[in-house]
Amino acid sequence: MPPRAEAAAPSNADLASVFFALGDETRLRLVAVLCAGGAFSIAQLTATTAITRQAVTKHLQVLADARVVKDVKVGRERLWQLDPAQIDDARRSLEVIGRQWDQALGKLKASVEASLR
């Protein structure tokens, strides 16, 4: 995959929609299946589960609204695949938060150590 062009930082609303979409166990499972690669039909996504096609369709729509997945029409069928850009943005956001957290903990540790001297 070619490197992504430098774009504006994602908005908090965009990130919130991704985290919301991934916050559901069923949707997270669907993303995991789609991460395995390829495009899958609703029938393929429901073949090994007790979840109805209607429920999977609704979950995929939430993921599509968050731009985590996209559908491609092939003949009469819609195939769903991962669209990783939003997940990459969310991952980068978490990395920034993680660095900020590490810095805050480092400052707290230094402060506690200074007060013990």
C-alpha positions, 0 to 999 in steps of 0.5 A: 500500500502506498504511503498515505499523503500527509493530511490534516489531523483527524478531528476528535469527532472522527476519532470518537466515531472510530472508538465508538464503532470498535467499542462493540464486541460484534463490530470488533470481531467483524473488523478482526475478520476483515483484517485477515484480508480480502473482501467478504460478503454478508453471507460469508461474515455470518456463516460461522456465527449465530448473528443474523444477516440483518444484525451484521448489516447494521454493525457494518453500517456503523463501521462504514459510518466511522469509515473503518470499513467500506463496501464494494459492489461486485455484480449483485453482491456487496463485499465488505473490506477494511479501510485502515486509514481511520484505524491508523489515525486512532492508533497514532492518537493513542500513541500520542496519549501514551507518550503524554501519559508517560511524561506525566508519570515521569513528572509525578515520579520526579516530584515524589522522589524530590519530596523524599530527599 
